[in-house]
């Protein structure tokens, strides 16, 4: 055997040995986990994969995956199974882009341990690594964020979704894609939604755009459209919520966990705002509301003069249970955690005078003023009552002139 042939045989044998070793390593999840941990400089057993199967030449399937990063700000991830295309090593090396093709996953559980943003944002050096996929399908997944005062717990359960043209740059906290999603349970602090359906979901330019979303809030059904801006930084929520043909007492009781002093049929268009310039963990809902067949609880502890006014005046109808009929109202209101503010509500009547109502409900305490607007001189104080005290044990008295003069501007005059 010539020397050249001996050298060729040696090279072929070496290639077979190295190639076989590489193939063996690729089929051993423990070896791949250790390699990944060394590359990330993570402790041993931070990454675990129970099984790893290849479907040559393109697909790979991982089962029972657990990722437990040592950094507190990075989420812990558990995946029942995930399947994707094998990425091109050359493309990943030269362009820092790992393309996974068609990705399917089930039982993904992401747990965020810290919600507060870092004091100083981390800016990666050089070109950051980006994971891409032509499509991503999630089934029966969940996301949790532990309570991190002033932020409340966040919980998404039964999360299903489909995204196309996905691009994820972890170091920049940036994700892009277009698709749809739904969740059985979405709890955001004191706000708990169920049956959340997002038929149009757009992730682009660091924003999340929602269109024609539907949800259940307790016993109230609603729709939503809007945007969450600056996802990688300090997210700013601005979403318009529409509610129709719902009971106002159910919405109030579900929101504050207490009996509502107002009943009736509710229609509303509210804007949800959170993040941005608001204090961390704070949120606001404000907008227009319309109340049909409304009743206000005045209680049974009513003094003689206000009782005579309520019984004689044609603008009110009082029953034995302490409820006063105020008819159909419309106006502006604001909602927050544990409180409701009625900026102004009005009842327009062709037969009777305009009624105004304003006040708030905080920590179970009612402070509500109802004013009968003078017909000829609406800028005068007029007459009215003030309802104050704990829910179900409020007291009614005639409102003072100074209190009536604090009435909000009238929206519609007869």
ABEGO torsion letter per residue (X at the ends): XBAAAAAAAAAAAAAAAAAAAAAAAAABAAAAAAAAAAAAGBBBGABBBABBBBBOAABBBBBGBBBBBABAABBBBBBABBBBBBBBAAAAAAAGBBBAEBBBBBGBBBBBABABBBABBBBBBEBBBBBBBABBBBBGBBBBBBBBOABBBBBBBGBBBBBBGBBBBAAAGBBBEBEBBBBABBBBEABBBBGBBBABBBBBGGBBBBBGBBBBBEABBBBBBEBBBGAABBBBBBBBBBBBGBBAAAAAAAAAGBBBABBEBBBBBBBBBBEEABBBGBBBBBEBBBBBGBBBBAEABBBAAAAAAAAABAABBBBAAGBBBAEBBBEBBBBBBGBBBBABBBBBBAABBBBBBBEBBBGGBBBBBBBBBBAABAABAEBBBBBBEBBGABBBBBBBAAAAAABBBBABBX
